[in-house]
Amino acid sequence: MVISQIMINNETTFYLGYVEQAIGGGKDPLSPSISISKNGSLAKWRGKLDFLNLRVNDPGLKNYKQEFVNILKKASELGIEVVITLPEYVPMHFEMAPELPPKVPLKPVAETDAPPKKNLYKRPDKLVHFKNCYLALPGILSGNKSYKLLTPEDCFPIIEMAEEYGVKHIIVPVGEPGMFIDPQAEIVFKKSFKTIHESARLLGIKTHIRNGGISSGVFKKLHREFDCGLAYDVGVGQLECDDVLDVYTQYKDQISILFVQQALQGFDKYTGRKDAMESALKDYITAQKDYKAALEENDNEYAEKVLKRYNFALKDYEEASLNKFFNLGLFQNGDLNLVPLLKEVRKDIEAGDLKYVLIEAVPNTRNNDFVLKNVLPGTFTGTF
């Protein structure tokens, strides 16, 4: 049994976990990456986590089915439980900009000069951009090419594969922080969710709706009808200006999956990053087209100029994608005071309630220490 687990009447009631969302496209939608695979192997983290939140960014398992299966197999071999999150992103691949030629030194290199430092950075083969996909889109996003509509049919292969490997919990994203579904989108979401929920229920899998883009009133209606859980992300709650402790206390009976991270308040932090990435990607695609056109016209001088712009656009995209405001480590500076929340979780665990606490940040043992210090102080022997 992993140290983070606690047992009441011989039943484990507390699980500590991390995220894996880099299987689709080989890259994490977040930078820096919060995926286990980008921060060491699963085997390395064995003994430090009880479950894995596997985020399947591959609708219909059309492109990365084997990668999905490999993670499920490896987790099973290591005795790590898996909680699935249905697709929220679709990876899009773009040709990588050729590197700029090395600069010619202004003066000849003397034999006594120190050799130039090697650049250990290896440029990836493709630029991977992630398009959001959800079961329903509010009217304001109708026709927006930055989003894709997810269907129940996209989810069935994932649910069936999850059941094959003993998965008992599936998380269903609703939307982006602050972009709440309107009444028409609510009808569309409910219809799709009903189909997904029934498919999962027949296979013995419980569904949990994740906050973000859904009001408390809409969740209450869905819970009454389907008895679904609430997978509550305190970071998303912070972006939507929730009182996260109040929300947890109000819905604690429905919340068995809790995401913890540090974040700054206001969903404009989220939309600002997304808008900057979209703008930078547009510039990148334009530079790519201009560069190819220059090559076709054998205009080497213009191609050289455009190649610089092409690489500057790549750098701009990489800088825009940096996640500075959310998914921060629990021990980092942020607007959230997580201690009262974790102490409330501790009370519920001691009362026998089942809680999966997911650290939604770059994997770091200091995150584990922070949670254990406040949730299971009796098992925490380190210093913080």
C-alpha angles and dihedrals in degrees: 000000000000115000092243093063122095126193129214116188089348092305123114110236103172129058128176119206150170137210135263114186103138099092095091107076093352091266135092115242086227128068117235090037120244093191121115091223090061093048103045135309126298088248089057090056094045108126092025098072135037100196142019126221101217110198109200106207093179114092110214091002086264098147112016106032094128093050089052091050092047092057092048091050094047093048090050091051091051094046093245117146117229128218112191126218114200118234119297098161138041114206116230120196127214130182113266117244112251112250119258114256114261115271116257110238115248091228132028114273110249120222090241093056117107112256114258116266116259117244105231093187112109115203111228120244093242140024105238118205122181122223115203118242128188139168090248135015126207116244092254088067096047109134093006106146091207089074136059127202112238118214132205087245088062088057103044097080090050093050092047093049090046091054090050089060096044100258111166103181132051125185120213117203116213105190149306124308110279095004097106121193113249125223093273093048089046089061091050092047094048092051093050094041091051090056093047093044092052092048091051094043092055088055094049095255123136119220124221123192113219120222119243120098094014127100123224089246093057092047092050091054092049092047092051092052101039106019088230123164130241117239098203119204109196091197092056088044089054092050088052091048096247123162089237096196091051092048092048092048091049095048102028092122090058096039113084093141116059124181115206127194139132117259142164117243125258130056089236084081088063097042092045091059093045094049092048091051092049091050093047092048091052090053090047093053091047092051090047092054092047092050093051091047091052091051092050090052091047089234097151096174093054091041089056091053093046092048088061090050089046091056093043088053090052091051090048090052093049091050092047091052094057109116105222103155109045141026087047122157116274091240093051128095114277142132096264125094099202097176098085090046094051091047088054088051088051091056091051092049091050087052089057100259117148113241131179108195111196120196103217098193140081104307109260129154089228087068089055090049092051092053096043093047090058103031103034106018090162091064097040109097101164133085127255 
